[in-house]
Amino acid sequence: MKVYIGADHGGFKLKEKAKHKLVEWGFDVEDMGAKTLDPDDDYPEFAYAVAKKVSENLSASRGILLCRSGVGMDIVANKVKGIRSAQVFNEEMAKKSREHEDANVLTIATDYLPEENVLFILKIWLETPFSGDERHVRRLKQIEELEK
């Protein structure tokens, strides 16, 4: 699976560590920026780049966004058609976002989680499949209708 990862200055250091861990876990990773630590960069550029790439191959890719609060990046990602970005704070939310909503982008607020928790959340989120339960499929179809 292809994993696109992006971060602004608030998530840059953790993105660099997460990239290596994702490769170690066997994922094909593409860094969509920031490429350098710049305290004046703006998150929309990186969130959009990740979401756009995921939207081009929804069945075979996922995205990860890291920033201080996560809120802005999550908002930007969800502007892209076909993207279901979920901002999560723990392992159970990560699992449910995949099982119930088939989330294809994960947003993490780096100010509120220790590094080891973030890595654990990433692993759970990437390994958890969509349940395919009828009620969840029905709800996702309703979301797709809203996007039209």
C-alpha positions as CSV (number, residue, x, y, z in Angstrom):
1,M,0.0,0.0,0.0
2,K,1.2,3.5,-0.8
3,V,1.2,5.9,2.1
4,Y,1.4,9.6,1.5
5,I,2.6,11.6,4.5
6,G,2.7,15.3,5.2
7,A,3.4,17.8,8.0
8,D,3.9,21.4,8.6
9,H,6.5,22.7,11.0
10,G,4.4,21.5,14.0
11,G,4.6,17.9,12.9
12,F,7.9,17.9,10.9
13,K,10.1,16.1,13.4
14,L,7.6,13.4,14.1
15,K,6.9,13.0,10.3
16,E,10.6,12.3,9.8
17,K,10.6,9.5,12.4
18,A,7.2,8.1,11.2
19,K,8.5,7.8,7.6
20,H,11.3,5.5,8.7
21,K,9.0,3.4,10.9
22,L,6.4,3.1,8.0
23,V,9.1,1.9,5.7
24,E,10.3,-0.5,8.3
25,W,6.7,-1.9,8.5
26,G,6.8,-2.5,4.8
27,F,4.8,0.5,3.4
28,D,5.7,2.4,0.3
29,V,6.0,5.9,1.6
30,E,6.0,9.2,-0.2
31,D,6.7,12.4,1.6
32,M,4.6,15.3,0.4
33,G,6.3,17.9,2.5
34,A,7.3,19.9,4.3
35,K,10.8,18.9,3.1
36,T,12.6,21.2,5.6
37,L,11.7,22.6,9.0
38,D,10.3,26.1,8.4
39,P,8.4,27.7,11.3
40,D,6.6,30.0,8.8
41,D,5.2,27.3,6.5
42,D,1.4,26.9,6.1
43,Y,-0.4,23.6,6.6
44,P,-2.9,23.8,3.7
45,E,-0.2,23.1,1.1
46,F,0.8,19.8,2.7
47,A,-2.7,18.6,3.7
48,Y,-4.0,19.3,0.2
49,A,-1.0,17.5,-1.4
50,V,-1.5,14.4,0.7
51,A,-5.3,14.3,0.2
52,K,-5.0,14.9,-3.6
53,K,-2.6,12.0,-4.0
54,V,-4.8,9.7,-2.0
55,S,-7.9,10.8,-4.0
56,E,-6.1,9.7,-7.2
57,N,-6.0,6.0,-6.0
58,L,-8.5,5.6,-3.2
59,S,-8.4,1.8,-3.2
60,A,-4.6,1.5,-2.9
61,S,-3.4,4.4,-0.9
62,R,-3.8,6.2,2.4
63,G,-2.6,9.5,3.9
64,I,-1.1,10.7,7.2
65,L,-1.1,14.3,8.3
66,L,0.8,15.6,11.3
67,C,0.6,19.1,12.8
68,R,0.2,20.8,16.2
69,S,-3.6,20.8,16.6
70,G,-4.5,18.7,13.5
71,V,-7.7,20.6,13.0
72,G,-6.7,22.8,10.0
73,M,-5.1,19.9,8.2
74,D,-8.2,17.7,8.8
75,I,-10.5,20.5,7.4
76,V,-8.3,20.9,4.3
77,A,-8.1,17.1,3.6
78,N,-11.9,16.8,3.8
79,K,-12.3,19.4,1.1
80,V,-11.0,16.9,-1.5
81,K,-13.6,14.7,-3.1
82,G,-13.4,11.1,-2.0
83,I,-11.4,11.9,1.1
84,R,-12.6,10.8,4.6
85,S,-10.0,12.3,6.9
86,A,-10.3,11.4,10.6
87,Q,-8.5,13.2,13.4
88,V,-7.9,10.7,16.1
89,F,-6.4,10.8,19.6
90,N,-6.2,7.2,20.6
91,E,-6.0,3.6,19.3
92,E,-9.8,3.0,19.6
93,M,-10.6,6.0,17.5
94,A,-8.1,5.0,14.9
95,K,-9.6,1.5,14.7
96,K,-13.2,2.8,14.5
97,S,-12.3,5.4,11.9
98,R,-11.2,2.5,9.6
99,E,-13.8,-0.1,10.6
100,H,-16.8,2.3,10.5
101,E,-15.9,5.2,8.2
102,D,-13.3,3.6,6.0
103,A,-11.1,6.7,6.6
104,N,-8.4,7.1,4.0
105,V,-6.5,10.0,5.7
106,L,-5.4,10.1,9.3
107,T,-4.8,13.4,11.0
108,I,-2.7,13.5,14.2
109,A,-2.4,16.5,16.6
110,T,1.3,16.3,17.7
111,D,0.9,18.7,20.6
112,Y,-1.3,16.3,22.5
113,L,0.2,12.8,22.0
114,P,3.6,11.4,22.9
115,E,5.6,10.0,20.0
116,E,5.2,6.3,21.0
117,N,1.4,6.7,21.1
118,V,1.4,8.3,17.6
119,L,3.4,5.4,16.1
120,F,1.1,2.9,17.8
121,I,-1.9,4.7,16.4
122,L,-0.4,4.8,12.9
123,K,0.2,1.0,13.0
124,I,-3.3,0.2,14.2
125,W,-4.9,2.6,11.6
126,L,-2.9,1.2,8.7
127,E,-3.6,-2.4,9.7
128,T,-7.3,-2.1,10.4
129,P,-9.6,-3.0,7.5
130,F,-13.0,-1.5,6.8
131,S,-15.7,-3.8,8.2
132,G,-17.9,-3.7,5.2
133,D,-21.0,-3.9,7.4
134,E,-24.2,-2.9,5.6
135,R,-24.9,0.0,7.9
136,H,-21.4,1.5,7.3
137,V,-21.6,0.9,3.5
138,R,-25.0,2.6,3.5
139,R,-23.7,5.6,5.4
140,L,-20.6,6.0,3.2
141,K,-22.9,6.0,0.1
142,Q,-24.9,8.8,1.7
143,I,-21.6,10.8,2.1
144,E,-20.8,10.1,-1.5
145,E,-24.1,11.5,-2.5
146,L,-23.4,14.7,-0.6
147,E,-20.1,15.1,-2.5
148,K,-21.9,15.2,-5.9
